[in-house]
Amino acid sequence: MAVAVTTDLVDRRAAWHTVARAGVALVAAMGVGRFAYTPILPIMHAQAGMSAQTGALVATGNYVGYFGGAVAAVLAPRIAVSRKAWRVALLALVLSMAAMPLSRNGIVWFALRLIAGATSALILVFALHAVAAVAGGRKVLAGWAFGGVGVGIALSGALVLALEHASWRATWSACAVLAAACALYAWPLVVAEPAAATSAPPQHDPAGRAPGFGALMASYTLEGVGYIIAGTFLVAAVQRTAPAEIGSAAWILVGLAAFPSTVLWTRLAHRFAERTLLVIALAAQSAGMALPALFGGMVAAMVSAVLFGATFMGIVALATGIGTHLRGPRAVALLTTGYAAGQVLGPLLAAPLLHSGYRQALLLGAGLVAASMVAALGIGNRR
């Protein structure tokens, strides 16, 4: 008995060590590697001569890279569990960020952000495989690992705020150092042999008929198009109607709200229908994105940040959970592809609206998320 208890404690400790390394990897890959660009964007507008249209194009490079990385992981599954690919991706991510200050050329920036996007997708897939292998059916572990995205967003926002009077080059360099420190801690992570699940596998339609999956796919793709507009331009939009420090503070709030949100939404899903929670989350996100466009000022910015941060990762968890129930594990790959494609389209759709500021772009994003909410109503409800 004592040996069994000791073994269980060791397994749990090892699982939490894996979650910690995976979460820190997501701090680097997603929170900093993908989303540090958002608070740095206004600085590059002011100091590097970047136009709003170039900013949208460079952002698109990251999302194209992310889409490519996700597709590569689907087409070549060995990449998703390869330790060599994991370490190459970590190294390439850090180098792509460190190289950003070395040029003022939009095409070079596009290429570097494309590399960062591809590597962040590969890191995300590997990290989630590593967590799934030790989770033993405990979904909350993946929730805490996803919290690394929120921590990274908050840290990148705090770093930009602390370096308020530094150059855009120094800010990128500082973010690269932060990503390097996280990558060093995450470096030893491996995908272990999967632990035995402690709960029954979800029931799904083996024939793939899955009533409601088409509505889920449409909803999740529209969410990818809409949310990324705020994910790219929120700080720059806030700084049009409020002091610069308010924009950075809003981004920190996004991260702080995102950190516990996935665990919160996952636990709520044990008590309420997931479709209902998804609709609520999408409605809250749409309202939050519209607030700074309609009202401006500090209060609207702060409320918007909390609503956006508290929902965007929760929506990922809810949608993939519903998809797995409807069509099994393959649903995650399909949904991720639609979501990633949507993220590529978002900045491109917003770019023509940026000539007179960010208000119209945020309203477009809010409208797309509202359309995502309407599409989600077509998903079959379940507890």
Secondary structure, DSSP 8 states (H G I E B T S, - for coil): -HHHHHHHHHHHHHHHHHHHHHHHHHIIIIIITTTTHHHHHHHHHHHS---HHHHHHHHHHHHHHHHHHHHHHHHSGGGGG-HHHHHHHHHHHHHHHHHGGG---HHHHHHHHHHHHHHHHHHHHHHHHHHHHHHTT-HHHHHHHHHHHHHHHHHHHHHHHHTTTS-HHHHHHHHHHHHHHHHHHHTT---------SS------TTS--TTHHHHHHHHHHHHHHHHHHHHHHHHHHHHHS-HHHHHHHHHHHHHHHHHHHHHHHHHTTTS-HHHHHHHHHHHHHHHHHHHHHT-HHHHHHHHHHHHHHHHHHHHHHHHHHHHHHH-THHHHHHHHHHHHHHHHHHHHHGGGGGG-SHHHHHHHHHHHHHHHHHHTTS----
